Amino acid sequence: MFEDEDIEHPHEECGVFAIYAPERDVARAAYFGLYALQHRGQESAGIAVADGKAIFSFKEMGLVNQVFDEHVIASLKGHIAIGHTRYSTTGGSMICNAQPLLAADEQLGQFALAHNGNLANASALRARLLRMGQQFESTSDSEIISAMILRADGATLAERVTHVAPFLSAAYSLVLCSVSEVIAVRDPYAVRPLCLGKIDDSWIVASETCALDILGGQFVREIAPGEMLVIDGAGESGLHSFHVAEPMQRAGCLFEHIYFSRPDSQLGAGSLYSSRQRMGVALAHEFQVDADLVIAVPDSAIPAATGYAAARGIPYADGLIKNRYVGRTFIQPDQQLRERGVRLKFNALPDILRDKRVIMIDDSIVRGTTTRQLVQLLRQAGAAEVHVGVTSPPFRHPCYLGIDVAQYNELIASQHNGDVAKITQAIAADSLHYLSLDVLIEATGLPKNSFCVGCFTGTYPAPIVENEEQLPIILQNN
């Protein structure tokens, strides 16, 4: 993959999917569910299917439609499926880290696991398990969860997950399956999204509601903080809910609302498209610079830009055209193309931009490199002025709960200590405005205390635990 793809945004984490449907082609359903979640990870994809007796799986590096074909889908027979599409956050981009993970022991039998998120205590847990003699085949923290399940007490997968969950520090949204049941678990802070849906009499679990929509399913509800669902049959009697970790103050990732989740997904108070439009309207109230034209950095900022333009009464136009395929090639650009930088992914429209005072709306600025190149591209296309409006606060801190972002010395807002004037100069814009945090949260329609805002404030819901001595004493005795 082109190494400079979309470096201006935090990268997605992963997407998970599960279905219990005795009357359906569950592998095909999982394929299309993952296809809808492709934006959450483009490095690898996998599906595991259970038929009541055994689990069969297939996973490879690449996009969903590159990994699976009709032959593979036809070979995966059963009434249960779980799937995963991955972007590496913990663990490198290698086939050994692709999911779902498969494991087994004599008492429990086979199970498969797919994980979205990062464990804040992964380092300490790995050190403890290594000291106990555990061998790891991958570098992902998902294998830590699998190893702990194998070591836990309990005759069933649900019993073992119940024993393991209290030792896991956010963030995790999990789907698992045995040969006969699906299990879904969400961490007690609900950092990463996970929802429950229905199609006819069958149950679906997915990272986002867009994966339900593609199958014609209905959104039922979000899985609650610290909740475990066990699905072992069709209909209401086949769904069982348990709390396996004490619910904490909810701390959903705010970037799911700003950028990660698809705009047609529901998360919290309605569709994210409407939420992002409200962010644009809120930005319009704060950022009143004179301009002739509003444009978006496509595609993620389009809802906010249209909301901003409507609120200001300024025309909206497509000033930038995005090449949606440049980031999907493994062929590296030569040096001349590298020097062109952002032109690999975006092209400006001089007929639209010439002699115009332009407001460019984006959802975030991370390193600032792409933003500066886009400002230059607009000027080269004839823009008289370029003003930048961002529908999030300055991104000043890395995330360790499931987002792959730059380190402190690479974050432009951190480099300049949040000084907007200096950041404006660094990106060569005429002006720059970040949406304030309280107003951003208000635009989501959810309570102020519902979110993790660590990337903006440096305050996270769960502390990093690196020293195994900080782990609960009971794990030392397992």
Secondary structure, 3 states (H helix, E strand, C coil): CCCCCCCCCCECCEEEEEEECCCCCHHHHHHHHHHHCHHHCCCEEEEEEECCCCEEEEEEECCHHHHCCHHHHHHCCCCEEEEEEECCCCCCCCHHHCCCEEEEECCCEEEEEEEECCCCCHHHHHHHHHHCCCCCCCCCCHHHHHHHHHHCCCCCHHHHHHHHHHHCCCCCEEEEECCCCEEEEECCCCCCCCEEEEECCEEEEECCCHHHHCCCCEEEEECCCCEEEEECCCCHHHEEEEECCCCCCCCEEHHHHHHHCCCCCECCCCEHHHHHHHHHHHHHHHCCCCCCEEEECCCCCHHHHHHHHHHHCCCECCCEEECCCHHHCCCCCCHHHHHHHHHHCEEECHHHHCCCEEEEEECCCCCCHHHHHHHHHHHHCCCCEEEEEECCCCCCCCCCCCCECCCHHHCHHHHCCCCHHHHHHHHCCCEEEECCHHHHHHHHCCCHHHEECHHHHCCCCCCCCCCHHHCCHHHHHC
